[in-house]
Structures are given as structure tokens and as C-alpha cells.
Amino acid sequence: MSSHNLLEVRQVDDLAVAVVIAPTVDSSNAEALGRHLASLVETHSLHLDLGKVRRLSSVGLVKLVALHKKARDEGRELRLLNVAPSVRRVFLDMELLELFRLEDTMTGA
């Protein structure tokens, strides 16, 4: 599946703002999303808006953890925005809230 059907991206200077438009991130789309987002953090800090995502599978979570590592290794910032309660619960249950920067809205972009 192409990430173009799953993601809207806007780039401003060294910041990319990406909105995931798929309501579910799972094995059917996580690979394509992961590739596209990984290419963005090679050259941009990333604000990733998950406001439309209602379900995040373990495969999607693994891709986000890998994205966090890549962003850190590239010296880039990764923020997760507008995370729905159901998705936030996944981060809480997996004890990943300290790893990711979750924000309710986008500031400074």
C-alpha cells in the first residue's frame, strides 16, 4: 500500500508535519508508513499528527519505536500530536510514555 493514501505531509524549513489519515496502523500499512516517515526524519524534525488514528497495532508501535530511534540518531526531534485516548493507552500499557513526546496540539510550527 502506498503511503500517499495514508499520510499528508507539509514541510516548512527543517520541520515536516505529517498527518496520518488512516484510522488504523497495522500490518496492512505500517511498512509503507514507516518507510515514508523514516525518509522524512533523515532531513527534517517531525511532528506526527495521530489524531485520526484510533487503533495502533504492535506492528505500528514497532515502526514508531524504530522511527524514534532513527530521529534520535539523525539528531532530529520527533513529536507525536493529537494522540487519541485509545492510542495513548497503548503507549501507557507498553510503558513508552517516557520515550515519546506526546502533545495535544502542535506548537511552534
Secondary structure as a PSIPRED ss2 file (coil, helix, strand):
# PSIPRED VFORMAT (PSIPRED V4.0)

   1 M C   1.000  0.000  0.000
   2 S C   1.000  0.000  0.000
   3 S H   0.000  1.000  0.000
   4 H H   0.000  1.000  0.000
   5 N H   0.000  1.000  0.000
   6 L C   1.000  0.000  0.000
   7 L E   0.000  0.000  1.000
   8 E E   0.000  0.000  1.000
   9 V E   0.000  0.000  1.000
  10 R E   0.000  0.000  1.000
  11 Q E   0.000  0.000  1.000
  12 V E   0.000  0.000  1.000
  13 D C   1.000  0.000  0.000
  14 D C   1.000  0.000  0.000
  15 L E   0.000  0.000  1.000
  16 A E   0.000  0.000  1.000
  17 V E   0.000  0.000  1.000
  18 A E   0.000  0.000  1.000
  19 V E   0.000  0.000  1.000
  20 V E   0.000  0.000  1.000
  21 I C   1.000  0.000  0.000
  22 A C   1.000  0.000  0.000
  23 P C   1.000  0.000  0.000
  24 T E   0.000  0.000  1.000
  25 V E   0.000  0.000  1.000
  26 D C   1.000  0.000  0.000
  27 S C   1.000  0.000  0.000
  28 S C   1.000  0.000  0.000
  29 N C   1.000  0.000  0.000
  30 A H   0.000  1.000  0.000
  31 E H   0.000  1.000  0.000
  32 A H   0.000  1.000  0.000
  33 L H   0.000  1.000  0.000
  34 G H   0.000  1.000  0.000
  35 R H   0.000  1.000  0.000
  36 H H   0.000  1.000  0.000
  37 L H   0.000  1.000  0.000
  38 A H   0.000  1.000  0.000
  39 S H   0.000  1.000  0.000
  40 L H   0.000  1.000  0.000
  41 V H   0.000  1.000  0.000
  42 E C   1.000  0.000  0.000
  43 T C   1.000  0.000  0.000
  44 H C   1.000  0.000  0.000
  45 S E   0.000  0.000  1.000
  46 L E   0.000  0.000  1.000
  47 H E   0.000  0.000  1.000
  48 L E   0.000  0.000  1.000
  49 D E   0.000  0.000  1.000
  50 L C   1.000  0.000  0.000
  51 G C   1.000  0.000  0.000
  52 K C   1.000  0.000  0.000
  53 V C   1.000  0.000  0.000
  54 R C   1.000  0.000  0.000
  55 R E   0.000  0.000  1.000
  56 L E   0.000  0.000  1.000
  57 S C   1.000  0.000  0.000
  58 S H   0.000  1.000  0.000
  59 V H   0.000  1.000  0.000
  60 G H   0.000  1.000  0.000
  61 L H   0.000  1.000  0.000
  62 V H   0.000  1.000  0.000
  63 K H   0.000  1.000  0.000
  64 L H   0.000  1.000  0.000
  65 V H   0.000  1.000  0.000
  66 A H   0.000  1.000  0.000
  67 L H   0.000  1.000  0.000
  68 H H   0.000  1.000  0.000
  69 K H   0.000  1.000  0.000
  70 K H   0.000  1.000  0.000
  71 A H   0.000  1.000  0.000
  72 R H   0.000  1.000  0.000
  73 D H   0.000  1.000  0.000
  74 E C   1.000  0.000  0.000
  75 G C   1.000  0.000  0.000
  76 R C   1.000  0.000  0.000
  77 E C   1.000  0.000  0.000
  78 L E   0.000  0.000  1.000
  79 R E   0.000  0.000  1.000
  80 L E   0.000  0.000  1.000
  81 L E   0.000  0.000  1.000
  82 N C   1.000  0.000  0.000
  83 V C   1.000  0.000  0.000
  84 A C   1.000  0.000  0.000
  85 P H   0.000  1.000  0.000
  86 S H   0.000  1.000  0.000
  87 V H   0.000  1.000  0.000
  88 R H   0.000  1.000  0.000
  89 R H   0.000  1.000  0.000
  90 V H   0.000  1.000  0.000
  91 F H   0.000  1.000  0.000
  92 L H   0.000  1.000  0.000
  93 D H   0.000  1.000  0.000
  94 M C   1.000  0.000  0.000
  95 E C   1.000  0.000  0.000
  96 L C   1.000  0.000  0.000
  97 L C   1.000  0.000  0.000
  98 E C   1.000  0.000  0.000
  99 L C   1.000  0.000  0.000
 100 F C   1.000  0.000  0.000
 101 R E   0.000  0.000  1.000
 102 L E   0.000  0.000  1.000
 103 E E   0.000  0.000  1.000
 104 D C   1.000  0.000  0.000
 105 T C   1.000  0.000  0.000
 106 M C   1.000  0.000  0.000
 107 T C   1.000  0.000  0.000
 108 G C   1.000  0.000  0.000
 109 A C   1.000  0.000  0.000
